[in-house]
Amino acid sequence: MNATATDPTLSPLELQLQHVRQLQVDGQHAQALQIAQTLLVDAADRHDVLYLVARSQRYLGQTDAALQTLARIEQTHPHYSRLHEERGHCYVVLRDAPRAIDALLRAVNINPALPSSWNLLEGLYRMTGDATNAATAASHVATLKRLAPEVVRATSHFSDGEFDPAEQVIRAYLLKTGNDIEAMRLLARIGLARDVLDDAETLLEAVLKLAPDYRAARYDYACVLLERHLYKRACEEAEKLLALEPDHLDYRALYASASVGLGEHDRAIMLYRRLVHEVPDAADLHLSLAHSLKTQGKQAEAIEAYRAATAARPNFGDAYWSLANLKTYRFTDDEITRMRVQEAAPATPVVDRYHLCFALGKALEDRGDYAKSWRYYSQGNALKRSESRYRPEIIEINARKQAEVCTRDFFASRNGVGASQPDPIFIVGLPRAGSTLIEQILASHSQVEGTHELGEIPRMVLDLQGRDLDFDNPRYPGVLAELAPEDFLKLGEKYLSDTRIYRSGKPYFIDKMPNNFRHIGLIHLMLPNAKIIDARREPLACCFSNVKQLFATGQEFTYSVEDIARYYRSYLELMQQWDDVLPGRVLRVHHEDVVDDLESNVRRILNFCGLPFEASCLEFYKTARSVRTASSEQVRQPIFRDGLDQWTKYEPWLDALKDALGDARARYR
């Protein structure tokens, strides 16, 4: 047994798998197959075990059995490249060149770092007289030969979603060799996949300094900027790429996405329409087009585009959920049947399954079948929570630290710091608490710019926390005590500068990022004259509304009853802290009050913001503007009470939520 087999960090199963792989290298396939099949008793769904079984079956001449084993893998891991590569090998044994080529092409489209597949493809194409494709395959073989073996191996792991081994291999290689632009780019791509965006940005900047003409790295860099919500810079990088290759589909799609981030929806819609015309089977492009159309209030066209996405990919859960998330859309019997079939299909990926579950929950809710609706909502939440790394104690630690640092004396000793401009109006609170309604009311005023949920404050907090995050003992908010008065001025000026791209010249603008309630102390210090509004909703109604909402990104606390209740209680405690140390700084607006008495509350909100009353704020639903949140269609209608008591339809299943909320139901006012 080789030395690495005794690695104490490996589990017993991993040690056995390593042993099987070594037996295969040594040509001992009968013994390898016997051990691998034994492992299947306790690991029946492990695709890596099944792959080893199929491989030994092929070497032992059991080709039909190998193909059956590979079919089992495909049911749960259809995008595992090595299953398609192994299937290609099987068809080569069976002398079925067309099927072999098809399987190998699927393999390399998922994972381009498969030398064996490219070699086989080159030979098969030459055998079938296809010189052009043979030359293409040969060029890929040559490219892989030019790369370091470690880079090829790590790329292969990365392409199959095996990020841990990919990172281990590539970091060890970089420590040994120093600057290798392919290795650095791969490490950045791993960072992007793992949402370690600052490291990915730094790595790609270094790559582009070494190789400024490296288009693939520039594209990755633009993607990182997009994920960091640095939309202007992402647009600039996309424009550089398009100047070189104006017809490149990926560059055009990236430019459209960055345009959406900047609020340039007309440009984005034009770009997406051209793309779906050229690539009608690209479900993701239909979805992106639909999102932009929805944001612009073009509901009928958005529905058509969402349906085109489901036609292009029948199990595309996000497209079905997006239809449900219009809130006003009603599914047909046929659509509900199709969703149920796709949700139950073993080959449907988890991400599509939970999207389909939330969509079915909404579809059945609209039909009054609350028991089945709740079952789908619960299943969708469980699936989503199973892949989440959310830790509720991190939020609670942050709230306690805020209370320790941000005292009355702390603010009194820093009075007058920050940028004095009164331009921003922050709307904070929980999602689904009525913040979009308040935003739409304010954005209907002639002096106020409606933007969207801006990422500038969360990004500043990440910068203040630093790269080495310690969630149990975070650097922020304690670092606020270390900052000099001029630091808060710089932060305020940076915020105003970074958000200017979303404005058209009106005196005031809205930042509706709800999670900013956790950073009111920072906001006060850097922008002492900004207005802050806390959108609050009755806890049971608010938490229930969150539990049945699937968010595009973030808001990971909403996918279990326990998590959302803990988050709501933490929110109440922190907002009480801000009321105590910054009295009068935050205006609290209860959603139920706005629904019951619109005009009085509109006048109260405008008065707090120092704005004269305008009747257009009462007719907010007539204001034409881009709205991105789940309430986009609701705020385009007159105010209605239907949603206030929606939770009562599900009361038989909400005892756990009531218990978890405890006294929050009484003290939220």
Buried (B, 14 or more C-beta within 10 A) or exposed (E): EEEEBEEEEBEEBEBBBBBBBBBBEEEBBEBBBEBBBEBBEEBEEBBBBBBBBBBBBBBBEBBEBBBEBBEBBBEBBBBBBBBBBBBBBBBBBEEBBEBBBBBBBBBBEBBBBBBBBBBBBBBBBBEEEBEEBBEBBBEBBEBBEEBBEBBBBBBBBBBBBBBEBBBEBBBEBBEEEEEBBBBBBBBBBBBBBEEBBBBBBBBBEBBBEEBEEBBBBBBBBBBBBBBBBBBBBBBEBBEBBBEEEEEBEBBBBBBBBBBBBBBBBEBBBBBBBEBBEEBEEBBBBBBBBBBBBBBBBBBEBBBBBBBBBBBBBBBBBBBBBBBBBBBEBEBEEEBBEBBBEBBEBEEBBEEBBBBBBBBBBBBBBBBEEBEBBBBBBBBBBEBBBEEEEBBBEBBBBBBBBBBEBBBEEBBEEBEEBBBEBBBBBBBBBBBBBBBBBBBBBBBBBEBBBBBBBBBBBBBBBBEBBEEEEEEEEBBBBBBBEEBEBEBBBBBBBBBBEBBEBBBEEBBBBBBBBBBBBBBBBBBBBBBBBBBBBBBBBBBBBBBBBBBBBBBEEBBBBBBBBBBBBBBBBBBBBBBEBBBEBBEEBBBEBBBBBBBEEBEEBBBBBBEBBEBEEBEBBBEBBEBEBBBBBBBBBBBBEEBEEEBBEEBEBBBEBBEEBBEBBEEBBEEBE
